[in-house]
Structure formats: structure tokens, C-alpha cells
Amino acid sequence: MSFNYEIGDVIQTRKKHPCGSDQWTVIRTGVDFKIKCIKCGRIVMLDRETFLKRVKKIVQKAGESVQ
């Protein structure tokens, strides 16, 4: 299953961050992904393989309004 992730997408990870949040904003894509925790602001850089294993689902695509 192939997904296209874009800068600004909000994703949910399989495990929670130590701050308690499991939602992240994608701030860089390519060979490596850089994601930012929505709750505490921590920035983490992951290689593509690790990122794809950790993502559970896309919560909100970039440019869409919250409903």
C-alpha cells in the first residue's frame, strides 16, 4: 500500500510519544522524514523505512480544514 505524504499532513503513530500524544505534523519529506509532535513540539527525524512502519494513519491532509 503506497501513501503520498506531504508537508503539513497530520499523522497518527502506532505508539505514543512520552508526552502522551500520538499525533505529529510532517515538516519534511524525501529520503528522510522530519515530524513534529503536536503536543510538546519535539522534532524527530526518521528514515523512510522507519517512518512508514510507525505511521498508523493520516489524521488530516495538508490544506484540509478540521471538522
N, C-alpha and C positions, 0 to 999 in steps of 0.2 A: 504494500500500500504506500503510495507516494503522496506526500503533502508538500505544498509550497508555503513556506513560512516567510513572512515579510516583516520589515521593521515596523514596530508598533503593535504587532499581534500580542494578545494576552493569552498565555498558555497555562495549563494546569499540569503539575508534575505528579509522578506516582507517589513520591514521598514528600513529607512536609519539610520545610526549612526549619532550623532550630528556633526561629522567631515565632513559628506556628502557622505561617502562611504557605500555601502551595500554589500561589498564582504569581506569574512572572511576566514581564514585558520584554519582548525581543528587541534588543537595541543594536545588534549587528548580525548579519548573516554571511554565509560563504562557506569556506572550508571549516572555520570555527564559528561558533555562535556565542554571542555575549548576551546574557539575560540579566534583568534587574528585578529584585524582589519588590513586590508592590507594597508590602507592609513596612519593611525596615530599610529598603533602598540599597541593600548589598548587591554588588555586581559580580557575576560569576562568568568565567569564560570556559566553554566546553568544546571539545572537538565534535564534529558532526555525528559520529557513531554514538558517542555517549549521550549527546543531546536527544537523538532520535529514540534511544532506549528509555530515557527519563520522561519524555513527554507522554501525558495521558490523553489530553485533548486540547483543542483550541477553544478557549472560552469566548474570545471576541476577536474578530478580524480587524486589522487596521482600517480606520476610517468609518467603521460602523458605530452607531450610537448605542448606548446602554439602554436596555429595555427593562 
